[in-house]
Amino acid sequence: NESLLHWILNVLEIEVKVTSSSEIGATGAKTDLIVDICNKVGADKYISGIGGLNYLEKEKFSIPVEFQRFNHPVYTQWGRKEFLPCMSMIDAIFNVGPEIMNIIRSANNGKRK
C-alpha cells in the first residue's frame, strides 16, 4: 500500500511528506487516534470525508474539523458506455493520466462544509 501511495503521488506530481502513525508514536483508536496524530504533527485543521459526520467525535478535537463534500467527476473509462463512479484513483489514472487532477479540481472547486 505504501509503495502504491508513493506511485500515485508521483504520477499526480503531488509533493507531500508521508509519515506513518507508527513513526510519530500515535496511540488510541478511532477519533482518539486521529486527534493524537493531529496533535503530534501540529495540524491546525482536520479535513474529513463527508462520511466522518457519522462517526467522528468533533468535541475531542482542539482544532477546526471540516467535512469535504466530494463531487465525483466524470471521466472517460475505456471500454465502458456508461460512467461507473466511485472507482479508485488507479482507475482514474489509467483512464485519464495525470490530467485527472484538473478534472477533480474543476468538479470540486474546494467545496467543504
C-alpha positions in Angstrom: 0.0 0.0 0.0 2.8 2.4 0.8 4.5 1.8 -2.5 1.2 2.3 -4.3 0.6 5.6 -2.4 4.0 6.9 -3.4 3.5 5.8 -7.0 0.1 7.7 -7.1 1.6 10.8 -5.6 4.5 10.7 -8.1 2.2 10.3 -11.1 0.0 13.2 -9.9 3.1 15.3 -9.1 1.9 15.8 -5.5 4.8 16.7 -3.3 4.0 16.0 0.3 5.8 14.4 3.2 4.2 11.0 4.0 4.6 9.9 7.6 3.1 6.8 9.2 1.4 6.9 12.6 3.9 4.5 14.0 6.8 6.8 13.1 5.3 9.5 15.3 4.2 7.2 18.1 0.5 7.9 17.7 -1.8 5.9 20.0 -5.5 5.4 20.5 -8.4 4.2 18.4 -11.0 5.8 16.2 -11.3 9.5 16.9 -8.7 9.4 19.7 -6.1 8.1 17.2 -6.9 10.9 14.7 -6.7 13.5 17.4 -3.4 12.2 18.6 -2.0 12.2 15.1 -3.2 15.8 14.5 -1.6 16.9 17.8 1.7 15.2 17.1 2.1 16.7 13.6 0.9 20.2 14.7 -2.2 20.2 12.5 -4.2 23.4 12.5 -7.3 21.8 10.8 -8.7 18.3 10.2 -10.5 17.7 6.9 -12.6 14.6 6.7 -14.7 13.0 4.0 -18.4 13.5 4.4 -18.8 10.0 5.9 -16.9 11.3 9.0 -20.1 13.0 10.1 -21.4 9.5 11.0 -18.5 8.6 13.4 -16.1 11.4 14.3 -16.5 12.8 17.8 -15.8 16.5 16.9 -15.8 17.6 20.5 -12.5 15.7 21.0 -10.6 18.0 18.6 -8.9 21.2 19.7 -8.7 22.3 16.1 -11.4 23.0 13.5 -12.9 20.0 11.7 -14.2 20.4 8.2 -16.1 17.9 6.1 -15.5 17.7 2.4 -18.4 17.2 0.0 -16.7 15.5 -2.9 -18.4 15.8 -6.2 -17.3 12.8 -8.2 -16.0 14.0 -11.6 -17.0 12.1 -14.7 -14.2 11.0 -17.0 -13.8 8.6 -19.9 -13.5 5.0 -18.8 -12.2 2.9 -21.7 -14.4 0.1 -22.8 -17.5 1.4 -20.9 -20.5 3.1 -22.4 -21.7 4.5 -19.0 -19.5 6.0 -16.4 -19.0 3.8 -13.3 -18.4 6.2 -10.3 -16.5 5.5 -7.0 -13.6 3.6 -8.5 -10.1 4.1 -7.2 -7.6 6.8 -8.2 -5.9 4.0 -10.0 -8.9 3.7 -12.4 -8.7 7.5 -13.0 -5.0 7.5 -13.6 -5.2 4.5 -16.0 -8.1 6.0 -17.9 -7.1 9.7 -18.0 -3.5 10.0 -16.7 -2.1 12.8 -14.5 -4.6 15.3 -16.1 -7.2 13.7 -13.8 -6.2 16.3 -11.1 -7.5 19.1 -13.3 -10.8 17.2 -13.7 -11.1 16.7 -10.0 -10.3 20.3 -9.2 -12.9 21.6 -11.7 -15.6 19.3 -10.3 -15.0 20.3 -6.7 -13.7 23.8 -6.5 -12.5 23.3 -2.9 -16.1 22.8 -1.6 -16.3 21.9 2.1 -19.0 22.1 4.7 
